[in-house]
Every structure is written in structure tokens, then in C-alpha cells.
Amino acid sequence: MTLAVQDLGAAAGDPHQQLIDAVRAGGPGALAEELGDRAHVLSALTGFPQELFAPADPSAEAFRDVIGSLHSLRSAIDALETRAVVALADSLTLRRQSEARAHAAQEAGEETPPAQLLRAASREAAREVSMLTRRSPASASRSLAARRRLVADMPVMLSALAGSQVTTEDAYRTARSFAPLTPAQRREADRLLGERLPYLDGAGSEEWADARAAAISLADPDGEARRHQHAKRERHVTVRRGEHGMATVTAHVTALDAALIRKRLSLEAERLRTAGDRRGHQAIQADTFVDTLIGRSGSMEPVTLDIGVIITDHVLLDPGAGDLAQIEGYGAVPAEAVRESLRGPLDALVVAADRADGADDAADTLGPDGPALRAVLRKLYEHPRTRELVAVESRARAFPPALARFIRLRDRTCRGPHCNAPIRHIDHIRPHAAGGETCLDNGQGACAFCNDKEQQLASVERVGAPTLDGHVVEWTTRLGTTRRTRAAALTHRCGPMDPLPGDSPVQPPTDPPTPTESPGSTEPPETTDLQAPTEPEGRTGN
């Protein structure tokens, strides 16, 4: 690579720019050589570190910087690999097109249809990537489709990945979730999601999922019902082999049903723990799930569950309004999913009321044998700028039930940076012992791990003006790493907000590439016979 720079005769100046120019001039071969050199250095340091990683108290900050630089390097490499994989598929497509034309000229036959060539080239590229990266062909095929979208229609998200503003997992999930959109709608959703990047700096995958859903809904509000019905047809149950004689059972069901299942299992676990059961919370949930499904003793009895669903009045009545519904402890879902869940029981209620009209025992058609739905409507207010829920306070140390419920509705999942665990505690941001008030502004939802923040961090404090910036909490480690978390927006009708001092700036592409027709511009069908890899963190865990 040094020879390449010398061959270019680069003038004295920025050495990084000289190297960039040399690699561009050298083409893919020069890039492969440069990456190979870097990989050799890093591999040697890993295998024979000598005293490089010897722990020492003054070195803590330096090791933090190493980890941060490695994260930035990994993100840049993942973005580069995304472009390289798409380029490989396009090159194979061009090769197959050339071979098909030559064959047609020699045999005086018809050329192979372009769609068939693209599908064959994509499968060949997926096989190549599968063997290079030691991944399954199905996984490589799915990632190729997502990478095509990132390169062709999502310049902001690809730039954010290269700049380590978003993880590779969230970038790929975003590309997969944009699959039902047209290229123009993807570019619009990509732009909308880019506007939210500063506010997702401390977000976990759950908040990212909400942001993706909001961007899709705004880019294509008319397709909400269609997307939900299509996704609903793909519900399924899978069983995967685990380690040491265990297995993982996954049920892909509607969001409201999933929220009810999780709440029912959690309540049963808490009841048994209170009664003296020594098993862990998660173990009880797993055992109860199996006992109930199989019909063993110890299964759960039917009960009435209370699940909070936040939905605006206009979207409840107007399916094309574009806003999303929010399920307590879950997050954003298409409003159609909530409307559909309400329609069935309400229709049954109307039928029951008609049958019981005039009967003496018609006092409560929602009795033990009636429809399994009771709707209680509460009026909630959102912040005019940040769209988060607002109001109420208390002087007690423990958060009163109504205030605690309100905070759960506002935060939905743990407010710790990048944490996706369900809320188990309502936490004082400024500890009560240090004078912190028991109020909405000083409260946040937390899991058991993040509730122990005082023992882990240098500081956790409210920042910004509540009336202007909403509920923003800054978390700072003892080594100086800082992240900010925000209360989730109820609706997303507002544009981007001005960033607070200290927010991570967005670095969108300075000159987004104009979409052009490439050999692989038409997406082949995605592989759907296998599930995408799931996160190690469970949504029902802490």
C-alpha cells in the first residue's frame, strides 16, 4: 500500500487522504491488500500482545479509547463490507448477462430473462459470502437483500453505520423492515429516520424498533393495514436446539397477544415468588409456560389482565391518519393491529347485548362467559414538542400506583442506555436520600440492573428544560463515556428538534448518491424459510 501512494506521487499533505486516494486509484485489489495488512497487524497483537494488555490503574482510560476505536473500526468495516457484497453480486450479474448474450448469439436462441439472471447471480453471491464468512446460505441470502436496500435506497443509514452512529444489527433490521416499501418510500423513511439519529444515541433495540415503525408509517400511511395483514399471515412457532440439553421455543404472534402473554407470565412469577417459591423469576415464567401449554399441574388459571394501549383518537377512527399505537411494555405497533384486536370482542359484545335485550340477567354482558375485553378510556396529554406523555407528582418516597403506571406508559422499557429489558422498578433519577422528589420529572422506568446505577456510574442526571426538551436523562460512566436517553415519543407528527448541547451530531452523506439502475437494482425474492437470528437478550428478561 505504501508503494501505491508513492506511485501516485501524492504531494505532501494529509496522509489519510493520500491513502484514500491511493486505494481508490488501485481499485478493489488495493483495498483488499490494505485490509489484509491491517488484519495481519491486529491478529498479531491479539495472538502475541506481550505487555500491551497488562492491567494497570492509569490505563483504564486508554483501554476505553481502544474499545471505542475498535467499535468505530468495526462499524466502518461493516459498512464497507455492505458495499463490497453488493458490488460482488452486481459483478456476477454482469458476468452472467455477458455469458447469456454470448450463448444466445451462438445458439440463435432467446436470451435468459433478466430477473432469472439476477436471481441466479444473487444465489451465487450468497453462496460465496456464505463460504467466505462461515455463515449459512439462508443467512447470507437475507443479508444480501438487506445490503442492497442500504446501498441503493438508504444513504443516511449506511452513512450512520460507517460513522458508528448505529450498530450493524440495527442497520440491517432497519433495511429488512423497509422491505415492503417502494424505493421512493424507503428513501423517505431513511430521511425521516436520519432526523431522529441524535435522539437515538442512547437507545436500545426496542426504541430503534419504535423509530423504524414510525418512519415506515409516515412514509407509507396508506399501506399500514396491508403490511399488518401480510405480517400476520407469517405467524409461526419454531423450536431451536440450545446448549446442554435445552431448547428455545419462539412464537411469532400479534404484538397485543405477545404483551398479554408476557404480562401473564410475569404476574404469575411474582405471585409464586411472594408465596415463597425459591426459583428465579425467569425460571418460574419458563416452567409456567410449559406447564400451561402441556397441561401439567401448576398451570395458570384464566384471569383478567390489564394492558395499556395508547392510541390517538383520530387514528382510532381514521385508519389513514398515519400515527402508531403504543402497547405498554412493548412499543409501537400499527394502529390496525389494535383496531383488529378490538373489533372481534366488540362485535361479540354487540351480539351478546342483542340476544340479552330485555332479559333480566342482561346486567353485565361482560361477565364470566362474555367477551374477554373491557375497555377503560383515559385521556392522556402529550408534550407539544417532544410528543412524550406529561403530568402528576407525589411527596412519598415510593411512587404511588397511578404515577408508577404513568411512568411505565411513558417509558415502555428500561430507560438505561441501550437497554431493552422490561421495567421492574420505578427509579428516582436523583436519589430520594439526596433530596430527589417523587415526581414524574425525577422518575424513570428501570430494570433490576439499571436500578443499581449509583454503584455503576459517576452520575445520572436530568438535563435540558422539561417544558422545551422533554424528559432527557444523561448517564456518565466513571471513565467519561456519556449517553442520553429520552422518553419515547407518543406520536411522530413533529419534525426534527434542535439538539441539546452535548448531543451527538448527525453526519448524513454530504452528497447522497442519486439512485441509478444497476444490474442488481431489482430485488430478488428473499429467503423466508428460516428465521433471522434473534437477540441474546430476551424481551421478558431483565
C-alpha positions as CSV (number, residue, x, y, z in Angstrom):
1,M,0.0,0.0,0.0
2,T,2.9,2.4,0.7
3,L,4.1,1.7,-2.9
4,A,0.7,2.7,-4.2
5,V,0.9,6.1,-2.5
6,Q,4.4,6.6,-3.9
7,D,3.4,5.5,-7.4
8,L,0.6,8.2,-7.3
9,G,3.2,10.8,-6.5
10,A,0.9,12.3,-3.8
11,A,2.0,15.7,-2.7
12,A,2.8,16.3,0.9
13,G,-0.4,16.8,2.9
14,D,-2.9,14.8,4.7
15,P,-1.5,11.2,4.9
16,H,-5.0,9.8,5.4
17,Q,-6.3,11.5,2.2
18,Q,-3.3,10.3,0.3
19,L,-4.0,6.7,1.4
20,I,-7.7,7.1,0.5
21,D,-6.8,8.4,-3.0
22,A,-4.3,5.5,-3.4
23,V,-6.9,2.9,-2.6
24,R,-9.4,4.5,-4.9
25,A,-6.9,4.5,-7.7
26,G,-5.8,1.0,-7.0
27,G,-9.3,-0.5,-7.1
28,P,-10.7,-3.5,-5.2
29,G,-7.3,-5.2,-5.3
30,A,-5.6,-2.4,-3.5
31,L,-8.5,-2.2,-0.9
32,A,-8.2,-6.0,-0.3
33,E,-4.4,-5.6,0.2
34,E,-4.8,-2.7,2.6
35,L,-7.4,-4.5,4.7
36,G,-5.2,-7.6,4.7
37,D,-2.3,-5.6,6.1
38,R,-4.5,-4.2,8.9
39,A,-5.9,-7.6,9.7
40,H,-2.4,-9.1,10.0
41,V,-1.4,-6.3,12.5
42,L,-4.5,-6.8,14.6
43,S,-4.2,-10.6,14.5
44,A,-0.6,-10.4,15.7
45,L,-1.4,-8.0,18.5
46,T,-4.2,-10.4,19.6
47,G,-2.1,-13.5,19.5
48,F,1.1,-12.1,21.0
49,P,0.1,-9.0,23.0
50,Q,3.2,-9.1,25.3
51,E,2.5,-6.4,27.9
52,L,0.0,-4.5,25.7
53,F,-3.0,-5.6,27.7
54,A,-1.4,-5.8,31.1
55,P,-3.9,-4.2,33.5
56,A,-2.9,-1.0,35.3
57,D,-5.0,1.6,37.0
58,P,-3.8,4.5,34.9
59,S,-4.5,2.5,31.7
60,A,-8.3,2.3,32.2
61,E,-9.0,5.4,30.1
62,A,-6.6,4.1,27.4
63,F,-8.4,0.8,27.2
64,R,-11.7,2.6,27.0
65,D,-10.3,4.5,24.0
66,V,-9.1,1.2,22.4
67,I,-12.6,-0.2,22.7
68,G,-14.2,2.9,21.3
69,S,-11.8,2.9,18.3
70,L,-12.4,-0.8,17.7
71,H,-16.2,-0.2,17.7
72,S,-15.7,2.7,15.1
73,L,-13.4,0.4,13.0
74,R,-15.9,-2.5,13.1
75,S,-18.7,-0.2,12.0
76,A,-16.7,1.2,9.1
77,I,-15.7,-2.3,8.0
78,D,-19.3,-3.5,8.2
79,A,-20.4,-0.6,6.0
80,L,-17.5,-1.3,3.6
81,E,-18.5,-5.0,3.5
82,T,-22.0,-4.0,2.7
83,R,-20.9,-2.1,-0.4
84,A,-18.4,-4.9,-1.3
85,V,-21.1,-7.7,-1.1
86,V,-23.5,-5.7,-3.3
87,A,-20.7,-5.0,-5.8
88,L,-19.9,-8.7,-5.9
89,A,-23.5,-9.6,-6.7
90,D,-23.6,-6.9,-9.4
91,S,-20.3,-8.1,-10.9
92,L,-21.6,-11.6,-11.1
93,T,-24.9,-10.3,-12.6
94,L,-22.9,-8.5,-15.3
95,R,-20.8,-11.7,-16.0
96,R,-24.0,-13.8,-16.3
97,Q,-25.6,-11.2,-18.6
98,S,-22.5,-11.3,-20.9
99,E,-22.4,-15.1,-20.9
100,A,-26.1,-15.2,-21.7
101,R,-25.8,-12.8,-24.6
102,A,-22.8,-14.8,-26.0
103,H,-24.7,-18.0,-25.6
104,A,-27.8,-16.6,-27.3
105,A,-25.7,-15.3,-30.2
106,Q,-24.0,-18.7,-30.7
107,E,-27.2,-20.8,-30.3
108,A,-29.5,-18.3,-32.0
109,G,-31.9,-18.6,-29.1
110,E,-33.6,-16.2,-26.8
111,E,-31.6,-14.6,-24.0
112,T,-32.3,-15.6,-20.4
113,P,-34.8,-13.2,-18.7
114,P,-33.0,-10.5,-16.6
115,A,-34.9,-11.5,-13.5
116,Q,-33.7,-15.1,-13.8
117,L,-30.1,-13.9,-14.3
118,L,-30.4,-11.6,-11.2
119,R,-31.8,-14.5,-9.1
120,A,-29.0,-16.8,-10.2
121,A,-26.3,-14.2,-9.6
122,S,-27.8,-13.4,-6.2
123,R,-27.7,-17.1,-5.2
124,E,-24.1,-17.4,-6.4
125,A,-23.1,-14.3,-4.5
126,A,-24.9,-15.5,-1.3
127,R,-23.1,-18.9,-1.6
128,E,-19.7,-17.1,-2.0
129,V,-20.4,-14.8,1.0
130,S,-21.7,-17.9,3.0
131,M,-18.4,-19.7,2.5
132,L,-16.2,-16.7,3.0
133,T,-17.8,-15.6,6.2
134,R,-18.8,-19.1,7.6
135,R,-22.5,-18.3,7.7
136,S,-25.4,-20.3,6.5
137,P,-26.6,-19.7,2.9
138,A,-30.0,-18.6,4.2
139,S,-28.4,-16.0,6.4
140,A,-26.2,-14.8,3.6
141,S,-29.2,-14.5,1.3
142,R,-31.1,-12.4,3.8
143,S,-28.2,-10.1,4.4
144,L,-27.6,-9.6,0.7
145,A,-31.2,-8.4,0.2
146,A,-30.8,-6.0,3.2
147,R,-27.5,-4.8,1.9
148,R,-29.0,-4.0,-1.5
149,R,-31.5,-1.7,0.2
150,L,-28.9,0.0,2.3
151,V,-26.7,0.8,-0.8
152,A,-29.5,1.6,-3.2
153,D,-32.1,3.4,-1.1
154,M,-30.8,4.2,2.4
155,P,-27.7,6.5,2.1
156,V,-28.4,8.1,5.5
157,M,-28.5,4.8,7.4
158,L,-25.4,3.5,5.5
159,S,-23.5,6.7,6.4
160,A,-24.6,6.4,10.0
161,L,-23.3,2.8,10.1
162,A,-20.0,3.9,8.6
163,G,-19.7,6.6,11.3
164,S,-20.7,4.2,14.1
165,Q,-23.8,6.1,14.9
166,V,-25.9,2.9,14.6
167,T,-25.0,-0.7,15.2
168,T,-24.8,-3.2,12.3
169,E,-27.7,-5.2,13.8
170,D,-30.0,-2.1,13.9
171,A,-28.9,-1.0,10.4
172,Y,-29.8,-4.5,9.0
173,R,-33.0,-4.7,10.9
174,T,-34.0,-1.3,9.5
175,A,-33.2,-2.5,6.0
176,R,-35.3,-5.6,6.5
177,S,-38.2,-3.7,8.0
178,F,-38.2,-1.4,4.9
179,A,-38.7,-4.4,2.6
180,P,-42.4,-3.8,1.9
181,L,-41.8,-0.1,0.9
182,T,-41.1,1.1,-2.7
183,P,-37.6,2.5,-3.4
184,A,-39.0,6.1,-3.1
185,Q,-40.7,5.3,0.2
186,R,-37.5,3.7,1.5
187,R,-35.6,6.9,0.7
188,E,-38.2,9.0,2.5
189,A,-38.3,6.7,5.5
190,D,-34.5,6.7,5.6
191,R,-34.5,10.5,5.6
192,L,-37.1,10.6,8.4
193,L,-35.1,8.1,10.5
194,G,-32.0,10.2,9.9
195,E,-33.7,13.1,11.5
196,R,-34.1,11.1,14.7
197,L,-30.5,9.9,15.0
198,P,-29.4,12.4,17.6
199,Y,-32.3,11.3,19.9
200,L,-31.4,7.6,19.4
201,D,-27.9,8.0,20.7
202,G,-28.6,6.0,23.9
203,A,-31.5,3.9,22.5
204,G,-31.7,0.2,22.7
205,S,-33.1,-2.1,20.0
206,E,-36.7,-1.6,21.4
207,E,-36.6,2.2,20.9
208,W,-35.0,1.7,17.5
209,A,-37.9,-0.6,16.6
210,D,-40.3,2.2,17.5
211,A,-38.4,4.7,15.4
212,R,-38.4,2.3,12.4
213,A,-42.1,1.7,12.8
214,A,-42.8,5.5,12.9
215,A,-40.7,6.2,9.8
216,I,-42.4,3.4,7.9
217,S,-45.9,4.7,9.0
218,L,-45.0,8.3,7.9
219,A,-43.5,7.2,4.6
220,D,-46.5,5.0,3.7
221,P,-49.5,5.6,5.9
222,D,-51.9,4.0,3.4
223,G,-50.1,0.7,3.5
224,E,-50.3,0.2,7.2
225,A,-53.2,-2.3,7.2
226,R,-51.8,-4.2,4.2
227,R,-48.4,-4.6,5.9
228,H,-50.0,-5.8,9.2
229,Q,-52.2,-8.4,7.4
230,H,-49.2,-9.6,5.4
231,A,-47.1,-9.9,8.5
232,K,-49.9,-11.6,10.4
233,R,-50.1,-14.4,7.8
234,E,-46.5,-15.3,8.7
235,R,-47.2,-16.1,12.3
236,H,-45.5,-19.4,13.3
237,V,-43.8,-21.3,16.1
238,T,-40.2,-22.5,15.9
239,V,-38.1,-24.8,18.2
240,R,-34.4,-24.4,18.1
241,R,-31.8,-26.5,19.7
242,G,-30.0,-25.0,22.7
243,E,-26.9,-25.9,24.6
244,H,-26.6,-28.6,27.3
245,G,-29.9,-30.3,26.7
246,M,-32.0,-27.1,26.4
247,A,-34.1,-25.6,23.6
248,T,-35.6,-22.3,22.6
249,V,-39.3,-22.0,21.7
250,T,-40.3,-19.0,19.7
251,A,-43.8,-17.9,18.8
252,H,-44.3,-15.2,16.2
253,V,-47.7,-13.8,17.1
254,T,-49.5,-10.4,17.2
255,A,-48.0,-7.8,19.4
256,L,-51.0,-7.5,21.6
257,D,-51.1,-11.2,22.3
258,A,-47.4,-11.2,23.0
259,A,-47.8,-8.4,25.5
260,L,-50.6,-10.3,27.3
261,I,-48.5,-13.5,27.4
262,R,-45.5,-11.7,28.9
263,K,-47.6,-9.9,31.5
264,R,-49.5,-13.0,32.5
265,L,-46.2,-15.0,32.9
266,S,-44.6,-12.2,34.9
267,L,-47.5,-11.7,37.2
268,E,-47.6,-15.5,37.9
269,A,-43.9,-15.5,38.6
270,E,-44.2,-12.6,41.1
271,R,-47.2,-14.3,42.8
272,L,-45.2,-17.5,43.3
273,R,-42.1,-15.7,44.5
274,T,-44.2,-13.8,47.0
275,A,-45.6,-17.1,48.2
276,G,-42.1,-18.4,48.9
277,D,-41.1,-20.1,45.6
278,R,-37.3,-20.1,45.5
279,R,-36.9,-20.4,41.8
280,G,-35.8,-17.4,39.8
281,H,-38.3,-15.1,38.2
282,Q,-37.3,-16.2,34.7
283,A,-37.3,-19.9,35.6
284,I,-40.8,-19.6,37.0
285,Q,-42.0,-18.0,33.8
286,A,-40.5,-20.8,31.7
287,D,-41.9,-23.5,33.9
288,T,-45.3,-22.0,34.0
289,F,-45.3,-21.5,30.2
290,V,-44.5,-25.2,29.7
291,D,-46.9,-26.4,32.4
292,T,-49.8,-24.4,31.0
293,L,-49.2,-25.3,27.3
294,I,-48.7,-29.0,28.0
295,G,-51.5,-29.2,30.7
296,R,-49.4,-30.3,33.6
297,S,-50.3,-29.5,37.2
298,G,-49.2,-26.0,38.2
299,S,-50.6,-24.4,35.1
300,M,-52.2,-20.9,35.2
301,E,-55.9,-20.3,35.7
302,P,-57.7,-17.8,33.4
303,V,-57.5,-14.3,34.8
304,T,-58.3,-10.8,33.6
305,L,-55.3,-8.8,32.5
306,D,-54.8,-5.1,32.3
307,I,-52.7,-4.0,29.3
308,G,-52.3,-0.3,28.5
309,V,-52.8,0.6,24.8
310,I,-52.1,4.3,23.9
311,I,-53.7,5.4,20.6
312,T,-54.8,8.8,19.4
313,D,-58.5,9.4,18.9
314,H,-58.1,10.4,15.3
315,V,-56.1,7.3,14.3
316,L,-58.6,5.1,16.2
317,L,-61.4,6.5,14.0
318,D,-59.4,7.2,10.8
319,P,-57.2,4.3,9.7
320,G,-55.2,6.6,7.3
321,A,-54.1,9.1,10.0
322,G,-50.6,7.7,10.0
323,D,-49.9,7.6,13.7
324,L,-49.0,4.4,15.5
325,A,-50.5,2.8,18.6
326,Q,-48.3,2.0,21.7
327,I,-48.6,-1.1,23.8
328,E,-47.5,-0.9,27.4
329,G,-44.2,-2.7,27.8
330,Y,-43.9,-3.5,24.1
331,G,-43.7,-0.3,22.0
332,A,-45.1,0.9,18.7
333,V,-47.4,-1.2,16.5
334,P,-49.6,-0.4,13.5
335,A,-52.9,1.1,14.6
336,E,-54.6,-1.6,12.5
337,A,-53.3,-4.3,14.8
338,V,-55.1,-2.6,17.8
339,R,-58.3,-1.9,15.8
340,E,-58.4,-5.5,14.7
341,S,-57.9,-6.8,18.2
342,L,-60.7,-4.6,19.5
343,R,-63.2,-5.4,16.7
344,G,-63.7,-9.1,17.4
345,P,-64.6,-8.8,21.1
346,L,-66.7,-5.7,20.5
347,D,-68.6,-7.5,17.7
348,A,-69.2,-10.4,20.2
349,L,-70.4,-7.8,22.8
350,V,-72.9,-6.4,20.4
351,V,-74.3,-9.9,19.6
352,A,-74.5,-10.7,23.3
353,A,-76.3,-7.5,24.0
354,D,-78.8,-8.1,21.2
355,R,-79.5,-11.6,22.5
356,A,-79.9,-10.4,26.1
357,D,-82.1,-7.4,25.2
358,G,-85.0,-7.3,27.6
359,A,-83.7,-10.3,29.7
360,D,-83.4,-9.9,33.5
361,D,-79.9,-11.3,33.6
362,A,-78.5,-8.9,31.0
363,A,-77.0,-6.6,33.6
364,D,-73.4,-7.4,32.5
365,T,-72.8,-8.9,29.1
366,L,-69.1,-8.8,30.0
367,G,-69.5,-11.3,32.8
368,P,-67.6,-14.6,33.2
369,D,-68.9,-16.0,30.0
370,G,-68.9,-12.8,28.0
371,P,-66.3,-11.4,25.6
372,A,-62.8,-11.2,27.1
373,L,-62.5,-7.5,26.8
374,R,-63.1,-4.5,28.9
375,A,-62.0,-1.1,27.6
376,V,-61.4,1.7,30.0
377,L,-60.6,5.0,28.3
378,R,-58.3,7.6,29.9
379,K,-57.4,11.0,28.5
380,L,-53.6,11.5,28.3
381,Y,-51.7,14.6,27.2
382,E,-48.5,14.7,25.2
383,H,-45.7,17.3,25.2
384,P,-46.4,19.7,22.2
385,R,-42.8,19.4,21.0
386,T,-41.3,16.1,22.1
387,R,-44.6,14.2,21.9
388,E,-43.9,12.3,25.2
389,L,-46.6,11.9,27.9
390,V,-46.6,14.6,30.6
391,A,-48.1,15.4,34.2
392,V,-48.5,14.4,38.1
393,E,-46.3,14.2,41.3
394,S,-46.2,12.8,44.8
395,R,-44.4,13.5,48.1
396,A,-44.0,9.9,49.2
397,R,-40.7,8.0,48.8
398,A,-42.4,5.2,46.9
399,F,-44.1,6.1,43.7
400,P,-47.9,5.9,44.0
401,P,-49.5,3.3,41.8
402,A,-51.1,5.8,39.4
403,L,-47.8,7.7,39.0
404,A,-45.8,4.5,38.6
405,R,-48.3,3.3,35.9
406,F,-48.0,6.6,34.1
407,I,-44.2,6.3,34.1
408,R,-44.4,2.8,32.7
409,L,-46.7,4.1,29.9
410,R,-44.3,6.9,29.2
411,D,-41.0,4.9,29.2
412,R,-42.3,1.5,28.0
413,T,-38.9,-0.2,28.5
414,C,-36.0,0.4,30.8
415,R,-34.5,3.9,30.4
416,G,-30.9,2.7,30.8
417,P,-28.7,3.4,27.7
418,H,-29.2,0.7,25.0
419,C,-31.2,-1.4,27.5
420,N,-34.3,-3.3,26.2
421,A,-35.4,-5.0,29.4
422,P,-38.9,-4.7,30.8
423,I,-39.4,-2.1,33.6
424,R,-39.2,-3.8,37.0
425,H,-38.6,-0.7,39.2
426,I,-39.7,3.0,39.1
427,D,-36.4,4.7,39.9
428,H,-35.6,8.1,41.3
429,I,-33.1,9.8,38.9
430,R,-31.8,11.9,41.7
431,P,-31.9,9.5,44.7
432,H,-34.6,10.2,47.3
433,A,-31.9,10.2,50.0
434,A,-30.1,13.0,48.2
435,G,-33.2,15.2,48.1
436,G,-34.8,13.8,44.9
437,E,-38.5,14.3,44.7
438,T,-41.0,11.6,43.9
439,C,-42.4,13.1,40.8
440,L,-42.8,12.5,37.1
441,D,-39.8,14.6,36.2
442,N,-37.5,12.8,38.7
443,G,-38.8,9.3,37.9
444,Q,-37.9,6.7,35.2
445,G,-38.5,3.1,34.5
446,A,-35.6,0.8,35.2
447,C,-34.8,-2.9,35.1
448,A,-33.0,-4.5,38.1
449,F,-29.6,-4.0,36.7
450,C,-30.0,-0.3,35.7
451,N,-31.8,0.4,39.0
452,D,-28.4,-0.1,40.6
453,K,-27.0,2.9,38.7
454,E,-25.5,4.6,41.7
455,Q,-23.0,1.8,42.2
456,Q,-22.0,1.6,38.5
457,L,-21.8,5.2,37.2
458,A,-20.3,8.6,38.0
459,S,-23.6,10.4,37.6
460,V,-27.2,10.1,36.3
461,E,-29.0,13.4,36.0
462,R,-31.8,15.2,34.2
463,V,-30.6,17.6,31.5
464,G,-32.4,20.2,29.4
465,A,-35.5,22.2,30.1
466,P,-38.6,19.9,30.7
467,T,-41.0,22.4,29.0
468,L,-38.9,22.6,25.9
469,D,-36.7,19.5,25.6
470,G,-38.9,16.9,27.3
471,H,-37.6,14.2,29.6
472,V,-33.9,13.7,28.9
473,V,-31.5,11.8,31.3
474,E,-27.7,11.9,30.9
475,W,-25.8,8.8,32.1
476,T,-22.0,9.2,32.6
477,T,-19.5,6.4,33.5
478,R,-16.6,6.9,35.8
479,L,-14.3,6.8,32.7
480,G,-16.2,9.6,31.0
481,T,-18.5,7.8,28.5
482,T,-21.8,9.7,28.2
483,R,-25.1,8.7,26.7
484,R,-28.5,10.4,26.8
485,T,-31.9,8.7,26.9
486,R,-35.2,10.3,26.2
487,A,-38.8,9.5,26.9
488,A,-40.4,7.8,23.9
489,A,-42.5,9.9,21.6
490,L,-46.2,9.0,21.6
491,T,-46.7,10.3,18.1
492,H,-44.2,11.4,15.4
493,R,-46.1,14.2,13.6
494,C,-43.4,16.7,14.5
495,G,-40.2,17.4,12.6
496,P,-36.7,17.2,14.0
497,M,-36.0,19.0,17.2
498,D,-33.0,21.2,17.9
499,P,-30.3,19.1,19.6
500,L,-29.3,19.7,23.2
501,P,-25.7,20.8,24.0
502,G,-23.6,17.6,24.1
503,D,-25.9,15.6,21.7
504,S,-24.0,13.5,19.1
505,P,-24.2,15.3,15.8
506,V,-25.8,13.6,12.8
507,Q,-23.3,13.1,9.9
508,P,-25.5,12.4,6.8
509,P,-23.9,11.9,3.4
510,T,-22.8,15.3,2.1
511,D,-23.8,14.3,-1.4
512,P,-26.2,11.3,-1.3
513,P,-25.8,9.3,-4.4
514,T,-28.6,9.6,-6.9
515,P,-30.3,6.2,-7.3
516,T,-29.3,4.6,-10.6
517,E,-30.3,1.5,-12.4
518,S,-27.7,-1.2,-11.6
519,P,-27.5,-4.8,-12.6
520,G,-28.9,-5.7,-9.2
521,S,-31.4,-2.9,-8.8
522,T,-34.4,-5.3,-8.9
523,E,-34.5,-7.2,-5.6
524,P,-34.8,-11.0,-5.9
525,P,-37.3,-12.7,-3.5
526,E,-35.9,-13.0,0.0
527,T,-35.4,-16.4,1.6
528,T,-38.2,-16.9,4.1
529,D,-37.9,-20.5,5.2
530,L,-35.6,-19.6,8.1
531,Q,-35.9,-17.0,10.9
532,A,-33.4,-14.2,11.2
533,P,-31.1,-14.6,14.2
534,T,-32.6,-13.4,17.5
535,E,-31.0,-11.2,20.1
536,P,-29.4,-12.8,23.1
537,E,-31.4,-10.5,25.3
538,G,-35.0,-11.7,25.8
539,R,-37.8,-9.3,26.0
540,T,-39.2,-10.9,29.1
541,G,-35.9,-10.8,30.9
542,N,-34.0,-8.3,32.9
